[in-house]
Amino acid sequence: MVVIRRAQLKDCEAMLELIKELAEFENALEEVTVSLEEFQKYSFGEDQLCYSFVAEKEKRIIGMALCYFRYSTWKGKRLYLEDIVVTNAERGKGIGRKLMEACIAFGKESNSHGMVWQVLDWNTRAIEFYKKYKADFDNEWMNVSINF
């Protein structure tokens, strides 16, 4: 039986391992530079920036979803879904759906006007998953970032 619950500070180490597993899947493991301490601080500390849910099976974290709030000048308060990760051995069992639904419920409870996220154009499995939610895919905007 899989339980979906809000993440706790004690879950951070297992969550960081899932993040690394996702980065490896995306061929970008070297891009993960966040430390456990920083992850804990912004996930649960005084300066909390993000909120997480975990999927737990037999007292082991097998999946997670991390989100945070953003503000759109056109749409207002929106929830941003940073990542949904389910360990490879547990994929295809409905765990991602449960994590997605937890984030959607959290967004609604938090008076958000919607949820946004990104997906790699080659990740067809994830794209098909998101289509089940009747998600709108935008091929017009480009990702832009600056590293400090």
TORRO-677539 format. One record per residue: residue number from 1; x, y, z of N, C-alpha, C, O in turn. Coordinates in nm, 4 decimals. Example, Ala and Ser with C-alpha at 12.3 -4.5 7.8 and 13.67 -1.06 7.14 Angstrom:
residues 2
- pos_n_c1_n_c2_n_c3_ca_c1_ca_c2_ca_c3_c_c1_c_c2_c_c3_o_c1_o_c2_o_c3
- 1_1.3190_-0.5690_0.7800_1.2300_-0.4500_0.7800_1.3200_-0.3300_0.7800_1.4236_-0.3319_0.8465 .
- 2_1.2850_-0.2250_0.7080_1.3670_-0.1060_0.7140_1.2900_0.0030_0.7870_1.3409_0.1138_0.8039 .
***
This chain:
residues 148
- pos_n_c1_n_c2_n_c3_ca_c1_ca_c2_ca_c3_c_c1_c_c2_c_c3_o_c1_o_c2_o_c3
- 1_0.0834_-0.1184_0.0000_0.0000_0.0000_0.0000_0.0881_0.1251_0.0000_0.1848_0.1340_0.0756 .
- 2_0.0537_0.2201_-0.0846_0.1287_0.3446_-0.0969_0.0506_0.4562_-0.0285_-0.0690_0.4736_-0.0519 .
- 3_0.1196_0.5308_0.0555_0.0600_0.6445_0.1251_0.1194_0.7723_0.0680_0.2412_0.7845_0.0552 .
- 4_0.0332_0.8676_0.0337_0.0778_1.0000_-0.0101_0.0579_1.0940_0.1078_-0.0509_1.1004_0.1650 .
- 5_0.1619_1.1660_0.1438_0.1537_1.2574_0.2578_0.2447_1.3768_0.2336_0.3322_1.3743_0.1470 .
- 6_0.2217_1.4824_0.3130_0.3130_1.5973_0.3085_0.4498_1.5511_0.3543_0.4619_1.4731_0.4487 .
- 7_0.5505_1.5989_0.2881_0.6875_1.5634_0.3245_0.7234_1.6237_0.4591_0.6668_1.7246_0.5009 .
- 8_0.8178_1.5606_0.5255_0.8702_1.6067_0.6535_1.0217_1.6238_0.6409_1.0844_1.5703_0.5495 .
- 9_1.0779_1.6982_0.7332_1.2218_1.7237_0.7321_1.3021_1.5939_0.7214_1.4026_1.5887_0.6505 .
- 10_1.2589_1.4916_0.7901_1.3303_1.3635_0.7908_1.3329_1.2970_0.6523_1.4120_1.2053_0.6302 .
- 11_1.2484_1.3414_0.5598_1.2394_1.2824_0.4262_1.3397_1.3425_0.3270_1.3565_1.2899_0.2170 .
- 12_1.4056_1.4508_0.3646_1.4874_1.5257_0.2688_1.5982_1.4441_0.2046_1.6232_1.4586_0.0849 .
- 13_1.6642_1.3598_0.2800_1.7726_1.2810_0.2225_1.7198_1.1871_0.1137_1.7796_1.1760_0.0066 .
- 14_1.6086_1.1201_0.1410_1.5491_1.0297_0.0411_1.4969_1.1084_-0.0789_1.5062_1.0616_-0.1924 .
- 15_1.4426_1.2267_-0.0548_1.3924_1.3104_-0.1634_1.5070_1.3557_-0.2537_1.4935_1.3578_-0.3760 .
- 16_1.6178_1.3913_-0.1936_1.7343_1.4342_-0.2721_1.7867_1.3190_-0.3590_1.8332_1.3415_-0.4707 .
- 17_1.7791_1.1981_-0.3084_1.8185_1.0818_-0.3887_1.7247_1.0644_-0.5084_1.7696_1.0295_-0.6175 .
- 18_1.5955_1.0883_-0.4887_1.5006_1.0813_-0.6004_1.5294_1.1903_-0.7037_1.5194_1.1667_-0.8241 .
- 19_1.5648_1.3080_-0.6564_1.5987_1.4182_-0.7468_1.7202_1.3794_-0.8312_1.7242_1.4069_-0.9511 .
- 20_1.8179_1.3161_-0.7691_1.9364_1.2710_-0.8425_1.8999_1.1609_-0.9423_1.9560_1.1553_-1.0517 .
- 21_1.8069_1.0742_-0.9052_1.7617_0.9700_-0.9977_1.6951_1.0335_-1.1200_1.7158_0.9886_-1.2327 .
- 22_1.6154_1.1378_-1.0972_1.5518_1.2093_-1.2087_1.6585_1.2751_-1.2971_1.6523_1.2668_-1.4198 .
- 23_1.7552_1.3397_-1.2340_1.8614_1.4060_-1.3105_1.9393_1.3052_-1.3936_1.9780_1.3344_-1.5068 .
- 24_1.9621_1.1890_-1.3391_2.0322_1.0854_-1.4145_1.9474_1.0411_-1.5346_2.0008_1.0204_-1.6436 .
- 25_1.8173_1.0267_-1.5153_1.7260_0.9920_-1.6240_1.7314_1.0969_-1.7349_1.7208_1.0643_-1.8532 .
- 26_1.7480_1.2231_-1.6953_1.7528_1.3335_-1.7907_1.8949_1.3612_-1.8411_1.9190_1.4619_-1.9076 .
- 27_1.9884_1.2715_-1.8092_2.1293_1.2840_-1.8496_2.1907_1.4157_-1.8008_2.2657_1.4809_-1.8734 .
- 28_2.1582_1.4534_-1.6779_2.2076_1.5808_-1.6248_2.2447_1.5696_-1.4766_2.2275_1.6655_-1.4014 .
- 29_2.2944_1.4556_-1.4348_2.3258_1.4357_-1.2934_2.4221_1.5420_-1.2406_2.4104_1.5845_-1.1257 .
- 30_2.5167_1.5850_-1.3234_2.6146_1.6859_-1.2793_2.5499_1.8221_-1.2543_2.6117_1.9094_-1.1934 .
- 31_2.4280_1.8409_-1.2999_2.3562_1.9680_-1.2794_2.2997_1.9814_-1.1380_2.2664_2.0922_-1.0957 .
- 32_2.2883_1.8714_-1.0646_2.2349_1.8756_-0.9277_2.3454_1.9245_-0.8357_2.4396_1.8512_-0.8055 .
- 33_2.3332_2.0496_-0.7914_2.4361_2.1089_-0.7056_2.3817_2.1479_-0.5685_2.4587_2.1911_-0.4827 .
- 34_2.2540_2.1340_-0.5459_2.1950_2.1718_-0.4172_2.2461_2.0769_-0.3081_2.2555_1.9557_-0.3279 .
- 35_2.2786_2.1354_-0.1933_2.3228_2.0531_-0.0800_2.2011_2.0092_0.0009_2.0934_2.0679_-0.0100 .
- 36_2.2194_1.9067_0.0811_2.1129_1.8597_0.1687_2.0693_1.9722_0.2632_1.9500_1.9899_0.2877 .
- 37_2.1646_2.0469_0.3154_2.1346_2.1553_0.4093_2.0488_2.2639_0.3428_1.9518_2.3118_0.4015 .
- 38_2.0855_2.3020_0.2199_2.0079_2.4031_0.1492_1.8676_2.3511_0.1168_1.7686_2.4231_0.1303 .
- 39_1.8610_2.2266_0.0743_1.7321_2.1646_0.0436_1.6417_2.1650_0.1667_1.5232_2.1968_0.1572 .
- 40_1.6973_2.1301_0.2810_1.6211_2.1301_0.4062_1.5762_2.2710_0.4438_1.4614_2.2917_0.4831 .
- 41_1.6667_2.3671_0.4318_1.6365_2.5055_0.4705_1.5188_2.5613_0.3918_1.4278_2.6204_0.4500 .
- 42_1.5197_2.5432_0.2602_1.4151_2.6038_0.1783_1.2902_2.5161_0.1658_1.1883_2.5594_0.1119 .
- 43_1.2991_2.3933_0.2157_1.1821_2.3065_0.2167_1.1064_2.3137_0.3490_0.9851_2.2931_0.3523 .
- 44_1.1776_2.3428_0.4584_1.1129_2.3371_0.5894_1.1551_2.4475_0.6859_1.0952_2.4606_0.7926 .
- 45_1.2535_2.5248_0.6529_1.3050_2.6245_0.7460_1.2223_2.7514_0.7507_1.1144_2.7603_0.6922 .
- 46_1.2753_2.8481_0.8210_1.2126_2.9805_0.8340_1.1933_3.0465_0.6978_1.0984_3.1224_0.6780 .
- 47_1.2821_3.0178_0.6055_1.2779_3.0758_0.4707_1.2141_2.9803_0.3699_1.2530_2.9784_0.2532 .
- 48_1.1169_2.9013_0.4141_1.0567_2.7991_0.3278_1.0087_2.8580_0.1950_0.9369_2.9579_0.1917 .
- 49_1.0501_2.7940_0.0865_1.0120_2.8368_-0.0477_0.9269_2.7334_-0.1205_0.8526_2.7678_-0.2124 .
- 50_0.9373_2.6076_-0.0804_0.8672_2.5030_-0.1551_0.7935_2.4085_-0.0613_0.8154_2.4066_0.0598 .
- 51_0.7063_2.3311_-0.1218_0.6209_2.2371_-0.0501_0.6299_2.1039_-0.1223_0.6355_2.0994_-0.2452 .
- 52_0.6314_1.9959_-0.0463_0.6504_1.8657_-0.1081_0.5532_1.7628_-0.0531_0.5043_1.7725_0.0594 .
- 53_0.5279_1.6649_-0.1368_0.4510_1.5470_-0.1006_0.5386_1.4267_-0.1318_0.6171_1.4290_-0.2267 .
- 54_0.5250_1.3220_-0.0519_0.5999_1.2006_-0.0771_0.5047_1.0828_-0.0893_0.3950_1.0823_-0.0334 .
- 55_0.5498_0.9841_-0.1633_0.4816_0.8553_-0.1725_0.5647_0.7586_-0.0901_0.6843_0.7417_-0.1138 .
- 56_0.5009_0.6963_0.0056_0.5718_0.6071_0.0971_0.5113_0.4673_0.0877_0.3895_0.4497_0.0911 .
- 57_0.5995_0.3692_0.0758_0.5579_0.2288_0.0691_0.6475_0.1507_0.1631_0.7697_0.1514_0.1488 .
- 58_0.5865_0.0838_0.2588_0.6619_0.0038_0.3558_0.7727_0.0857_0.4210_0.8861_0.0398_0.4345 .
- 59_0.7376_0.2082_0.4615_0.8271_0.3014_0.5316_0.9452_0.3479_0.4465_1.0468_0.3924_0.4998 .
- 60_0.9317_0.3377_0.3144_1.0377_0.3818_0.2230_0.9787_0.4824_0.1253_0.8703_0.4607_0.0710 .
- 61_1.0505_0.5931_0.1027_1.0060_0.6964_0.0095_1.0346_0.6472_-0.1322_1.1496_0.6217_-0.1681 .
- 62_0.9278_0.6340_-0.2129_0.9434_0.5839_-0.3492_0.9029_0.6878_-0.4539_0.9153_0.6638_-0.5741 .
- 63_0.8548_0.8025_-0.4078_0.8163_0.9071_-0.5008_0.7996_1.0390_-0.4283_0.7867_1.0436_-0.3060 .
- 64_0.8001_1.1469_-0.5064_0.7841_1.2792_-0.4474_0.7331_1.3768_-0.5520_0.7489_1.3559_-0.6723 .
- 65_0.6726_1.4820_-0.5042_0.6345_1.5955_-0.5880_0.6722_1.7209_-0.5114_0.6455_1.7314_-0.3917 .
- 66_0.7343_1.8162_-0.5803_0.7760_1.9420_-0.5187_0.7146_2.0568_-0.5976_0.7207_2.0595_-0.7205 .
- 67_0.6552_2.1518_-0.5250_0.5903_2.2655_-0.5903_0.6126_2.3921_-0.5077_0.6554_2.3865_-0.3924 .
- 68_0.5828_2.5046_-0.5689_0.5932_2.6328_-0.4997_0.4987_2.7313_-0.5668_0.4474_2.7052_-0.6757 .
- 69_0.4761_2.8437_-0.5017_0.3858_2.9436_-0.5570_0.4616_3.0444_-0.6411_0.5757_3.0795_-0.6110 .
- 70_0.3981_3.0894_-0.7447_0.4498_3.1974_-0.8280_0.3334_3.2918_-0.8546_0.2178_3.2593_-0.8274 .
- 71_0.3648_3.4062_-0.9069_0.2600_3.5035_-0.9348_0.2670_3.5448_-1.0816_0.3727_3.5839_-1.1310 .
- 72_0.1553_3.5358_-1.1497_0.1453_3.5758_-1.2888_0.0708_3.7083_-1.2961_-0.0359_3.7233_-1.2366 .
- 73_0.1266_3.8037_-1.3686_0.0569_3.9324_-1.3833_-0.0751_3.9156_-1.4571_-0.1644_3.9992_-1.4436 .
- 74_-0.0887_3.8093_-1.5346_-0.2124_3.7859_-1.6084_-0.3088_3.6932_-1.5343_-0.4303_3.7096_-1.5448 .
- 75_-0.2560_3.5964_-1.4598_-0.3404_3.4932_-1.3993_-0.3470_3.4978_-1.2469_-0.4330_3.4333_-1.1870 .
- 76_-0.2575_3.5731_-1.1837_-0.2562_3.5785_-1.0377_-0.1761_3.4641_-0.9777_-0.0815_3.4145_-1.0389 .
- 77_-0.2143_3.4230_-0.8586_-0.1428_3.3186_-0.7849_-0.1573_3.1842_-0.8576_-0.2679_3.1397_-0.8883 .
- 78_-0.0427_3.1215_-0.8838_-0.0404_2.9924_-0.9513_0.0560_2.9004_-0.8762_0.1531_2.9462_-0.8160 .
- 79_0.0284_2.7745_-0.8806_0.1193_2.6761_-0.8234_0.2123_2.6289_-0.9353_0.1663_2.5972_-1.0450 .
- 80_0.3408_2.6243_-0.9083_0.4371_2.5744_-1.0047_0.4827_2.4364_-0.9593_0.5343_2.4206_-0.8487 .
- 81_0.4638_2.3391_-1.0431_0.5075_2.2026_-1.0156_0.6502_2.1874_-1.0666_0.6734_2.1826_-1.1874 .
- 82_0.7440_2.1799_-0.9758_0.8848_2.1690_-1.0142_0.9175_2.0276_-1.0626_0.9767_2.0099_-1.1691 .
- 83_0.8789_1.9286_-0.9848_0.9102_1.7901_-1.0220_0.8098_1.6925_-0.9618_0.7620_1.7101_-0.8497 .
- 84_0.7799_1.5911_-1.0383_0.7191_1.4679_-0.9870_0.8201_1.3591_-1.0216_0.8620_1.3458_-1.1366 .
- 85_0.8579_1.2828_-0.9222_0.9552_1.1757_-0.9422_0.9027_1.0494_-0.8744_0.8620_1.0521_-0.7582 .
- 86_0.9043_0.9416_-0.9468_0.8742_0.8103_-0.8903_0.9925_0.7213_-0.9265_1.0342_0.7155_-1.0422 .
- 87_1.0454_0.6528_-0.8272_1.1604_0.5673_-0.8534_1.1270_0.4678_-0.9646_1.0142_0.4197_-0.9751 .
- 88_1.2256_0.4388_-1.0457_1.2055_0.3587_-1.1659_1.1313_0.2278_-1.1385_1.0443_0.1891_-1.2166 .
- 89_1.1638_0.1604_-1.0307_1.1030_0.0304_-0.9993_0.9539_0.0413_-0.9687_0.8827_-0.0589_-0.9744 .
- 90_0.9058_0.1609_-0.9365_0.7655_0.1783_-0.8966_0.6825_0.2529_-1.0002_0.5651_0.2813_-0.9763 .
- 91_0.7412_0.2849_-1.1139_0.6663_0.3578_-1.2173_0.5593_0.2695_-1.2793_0.5718_0.1471_-1.2844 .
- 92_0.4535_0.3351_-1.3263_0.3461_0.2631_-1.3930_0.2447_0.2010_-1.2987_0.1640_0.1178_-1.3402 .
- 93_0.2479_0.2408_-1.1718_0.1572_0.1824_-1.0712_0.0585_0.2846_-1.0160_-0.0077_0.2584_-0.9156 .
- 94_0.0478_0.4017_-1.0809_-0.0478_0.5031_-1.0369_0.0032_0.5966_-0.9290_-0.0730_0.6783_-0.8774 .
- 95_0.1298_0.5864_-0.8941_0.1865_0.6700_-0.7874_0.2011_0.8142_-0.8347_0.1723_0.9074_-0.7596 .
- 96_0.2455_0.8331_-0.9585_0.2560_0.9679_-1.0143_0.1212_1.0372_-1.0157_0.1122_1.1564_-0.9861 .
- 97_0.0163_0.9638_-1.0500_-0.1199_1.0193_-1.0502_-0.1590_1.0661_-0.9104_-0.2164_1.1739_-0.8946 .
- 98_-0.1287_0.9867_-0.8105_-0.1623_1.0245_-0.6725_-0.0851_1.1491_-0.6288_-0.1398_1.2356_-0.5603 .
- 99_0.0415_1.1580_-0.6683_0.1216_1.2760_-0.6345_0.0697_1.3992_-0.7084_0.0620_1.5074_-0.6503 .
- 100_0.0344_1.3836_-0.8350_-0.0205_1.4942_-0.9134_-0.1503_1.5435_-0.8501_-0.1714_1.6641_-0.8373 .
- 101_-0.2360_1.4515_-0.8111_-0.3636_1.4893_-0.7502_-0.3441_1.5575_-0.6156_-0.4222_1.6453_-0.5789 .
- 102_-0.2408_1.5183_-0.5417_-0.2103_1.5860_-0.4149_-0.1698_1.7305_-0.4410_-0.2101_1.8205_-0.3674 .
- 103_-0.0907_1.7532_-0.5450_-0.0488_1.8898_-0.5802_-0.1674_1.9724_-0.6282_-0.1805_2.0890_-0.5911 .
- 104_-0.2527_1.9140_-0.7092_-0.3716_1.9858_-0.7565_-0.4601_2.0250_-0.6385_-0.5077_2.1383_-0.6312 .
- 105_-0.4818_1.9327_-0.5474_-0.5638_1.9616_-0.4293_-0.4993_2.0716_-0.3450_-0.5689_2.1608_-0.2965 .
- 106_-0.3681_2.0661_-0.3270_-0.2955_2.1679_-0.2514_-0.3118_2.3047_-0.3177_-0.3346_2.4046_-0.2495 .
- 107_-0.3001_2.3089_-0.4488_-0.3173_2.4347_-0.5209_-0.4563_2.4923_-0.5020_-0.4715_2.6124_-0.4794 .
- 108_-0.5572_2.4079_-0.5110_-0.6957_2.4532_-0.4921_-0.7183_2.5022_-0.3499_-0.7790_2.6072_-0.3288 .
- 109_-0.6691_2.4255_-0.2514_-0.6835_2.4642_-0.1101_-0.6117_2.5953_-0.0803_-0.6507_2.6682_0.0109 .
- 110_-0.5069_2.6255_-0.1566_-0.4259_2.7463_-0.1362_-0.4742_2.8639_-0.2204_-0.4058_2.9657_-0.2315 .
- 111_-0.5918_2.8490_-0.2792_-0.6527_2.9548_-0.3611_-0.5679_2.9956_-0.4807_-0.5634_3.1129_-0.5180 .
- 112_-0.5010_2.8980_-0.5400_-0.4282_2.9227_-0.6637_-0.5270_2.9168_-0.7797_-0.6317_2.8528_-0.7703 .
- 113_-0.4928_2.9834_-0.8875_-0.5800_2.9867_-1.0050_-0.5417_2.8819_-1.1088_-0.5993_2.8786_-1.2175 .
- 114_-0.4462_2.7974_-1.0767_-0.4035_2.6929_-1.1679_-0.2647_2.6447_-1.1322_-0.2033_2.6917_-1.0364 .
- 115_-0.2165_2.5503_-1.2107_-0.0834_2.4958_-1.1880_-0.0112_2.4905_-1.3225_-0.0710_2.4579_-1.4251 .
- 116_0.1160_2.5226_-1.3207_0.1986_2.5207_-1.4414_0.3240_2.4386_-1.4136_0.3647_2.4213_-1.2988 .
- 117_0.3845_2.3882_-1.5215_0.5076_2.3110_-1.5099_0.5701_2.2973_-1.6475_0.5149_2.3435_-1.7474 .
- 118_0.6845_2.2340_-1.6510_0.7556_2.2086_-1.7760_0.7749_2.0587_-1.7926_0.7758_1.9831_-1.6954 .
- 119_0.7899_2.0180_-1.9166_0.8217_1.8786_-1.9463_0.9151_1.8777_-2.0664_0.8964_1.9537_-2.1615 .
- 120_1.0138_1.7926_-2.0614_1.1067_1.7808_-2.1742_1.0336_1.7244_-2.2953_0.9530_1.6322_-2.2830 .
- 121_1.0624_1.7804_-2.4119_0.9893_1.7397_-2.5322_1.0146_1.5946_-2.5728_0.9363_1.5385_-2.6495 .
- 122_1.1206_1.5332_-2.5242_1.1488_1.3935_-2.5554_1.0927_1.2954_-2.4534_1.1006_1.1742_-2.4731 .
- 123_1.0364_1.3464_-2.3453_0.9831_1.2594_-2.2392_0.8377_1.2226_-2.2710_0.7442_1.2725_-2.2083 .
- 124_0.8214_1.1361_-2.3678_0.6871_1.1028_-2.4172_0.5996_1.0374_-2.3107_0.4780_1.0566_-2.3101 .
- 125_0.6590_0.9620_-2.2227_0.5808_0.8989_-2.1155_0.5179_1.0049_-2.0248_0.4011_0.9939_-1.9876 .
- 126_0.5957_1.1072_-1.9896_0.5437_1.2154_-1.9061_0.4401_1.2972_-1.9827_0.3385_1.3371_-1.9259 .
- 127_0.4648_1.3220_-2.1098_0.3700_1.3996_-2.1908_0.2362_1.3279_-2.1977_0.1316_1.3911_-2.1829 .
- 128_0.2378_1.1982_-2.2197_0.1127_1.1211_-2.2242_0.0430_1.1244_-2.0884_-0.0798_1.1308_-2.0820 .
- 129_0.1201_1.1201_-1.9806_0.0642_1.1299_-1.8453_-0.0078_1.2629_-1.8277_-0.1208_1.2659_-1.7790 .
- 130_0.0562_1.3732_-1.8669_-0.0032_1.5053_-1.8497_-0.1249_1.5265_-1.9394_-0.2157_1.6016_-1.9039 .
- 131_-0.1272_1.4621_-2.0529_-0.2435_1.4743_-2.1418_-0.3702_1.4200_-2.0760_-0.4805_1.4645_-2.1081 .
- 132_-0.3555_1.3259_-1.9858_-0.4710_1.2706_-1.9137_-0.5400_1.3766_-1.8287_-0.6571_1.3625_-1.7934 .
- 133_-0.4669_1.4825_-1.7961_-0.5224_1.5932_-1.7168_-0.5728_1.7064_-1.8062_-0.6087_1.8136_-1.7574 .
- 134_-0.5752_1.6825_-1.9345_-0.6160_1.7841_-2.0315_-0.5314_1.9111_-2.0196_-0.5810_2.0230_-2.0321 .
- 135_-0.4023_1.8896_-1.9951_-0.3073_2.0008_-1.9809_-0.2894_2.0707_-2.1154_-0.2950_2.0074_-2.2209 .
- 136_-0.2682_2.2008_-2.1102_-0.2379_2.2796_-2.2289_-0.0873_2.2814_-2.2486_-0.0125_2.3152_-2.1569 .
- 137_-0.0432_2.2453_-2.3671_0.0986_2.2462_-2.3999_0.1272_2.3695_-2.4845_0.0592_2.3951_-2.5839 .
- 138_0.2289_2.4456_-2.4440_0.2626_2.5696_-2.5123_0.3967_2.5526_-2.5829_0.5006_2.5383_-2.5184 .
- 139_0.3934_2.5541_-2.7139_0.5171_2.5388_-2.7910_0.5770_2.6724_-2.8333_0.6745_2.6761_-2.9084 .
- 140_0.5188_2.7818_-2.7852_0.5624_2.9144_-2.8275_0.6728_2.9729_-2.7401_0.7649_3.0366_-2.7915 .
- 141_0.6647_2.9520_-2.6075_0.7585_3.0147_-2.5154_0.8862_2.9323_-2.5035_0.8819_2.8094_-2.5093 .
- 142_0.9982_2.9989_-2.4871_1.1265_2.9334_-2.4660_1.1669_2.9448_-2.3188_1.1325_3.0423_-2.2520 .
- 143_1.2385_2.8469_-2.2698_1.2951_2.8542_-2.1349_1.4147_2.9470_-2.1365_1.4962_2.9419_-2.2286 .
- 144_1.4258_3.0306_-2.0366_1.5370_3.1244_-2.0241_1.5822_3.1228_-1.8785_1.4989_3.1202_-1.7880 .
- 145_1.7124_3.1245_-1.8553_1.7614_3.1292_-1.7174_1.8964_3.1982_-1.7117_1.9660_3.2110_-1.8124 .
- 146_1.9315_3.2418_-1.5934_2.0619_3.3007_-1.5628_2.1108_3.2331_-1.4367_2.0351_3.2215_-1.3403 .
- 147_2.2327_3.1889_-1.4346_2.2917_3.1308_-1.3138_2.3731_3.2377_-1.2425_2.4440_3.3151_-1.3067 .
- 148_2.3633_3.2424_-1.1122_2.4400_3.3368_-1.0306_2.5505_3.2661_-0.9586_2.6262_3.3291_-0.8847 .
***
